[in-house]
Amino acid sequence: MTVSRFARVLRKVFFTAVALVSLCLGGVVCLMCQVLAGRDAPTYRVDGHVVSHERGALPVGGDDDAVSHTIAVDAGNRRYRITAVSAGLDLPPGQPVALDVSTADGAVAYLHAGGGVVDLRPGVVRPVLLIVAALLALGAVYFGAVRLNVYPPVATWLALALGAVLAPVAVFVRL
């Protein structure tokens, strides 16, 4: 095998690896954008009452005294089961509650009971950190590919710009 043929084979393998890594990192960005979009999706209100309440020990962050609360809420035609480490879920059976249910995925976003509100949405720190890390890794992959002359620079930056524009559009169209 000559050096030029070896270089062409290596370039094809590297091109495929860069494409696959880019696809995976772009998927992470899209998925985390979808998580953030679903977190703040519109909600609708459902009234119901607590049917059952269970307490369980749940070690959180080294705290062995943390207690998880699991309640079942009967909302007429549907029954919701909610588990969280929150004193706001310490509700007796029969307590009337109102649930704000997400239109994106049907998950309970807020629970209103006795004048208090419990926020049950997932946090934003992990998705934002994953988006930043994936974009930095994607930039490093493209920078390395351009430096090794696998891609022409114009094609690389056009593909990156097109992906950055289309990824959020695809996520919001899905919602």
Secondary structure, 3 states (H helix, E strand, C coil): CCHHHHHHHHHHHHHHHHHHHHHHHHHHHHHHHHHHHHHCCCEEEEEEEEEEEEEEECCECCECCCEEEEEEEECCCCEEEEEECCHHHCCCCCCEEEEEEECCCCCEEEEEECCEEEECCCCCHHHHHHHHHHHHHHHHHHHHHHHCCCCCHHHHHHHHHHHHHHHHHHHHHHC
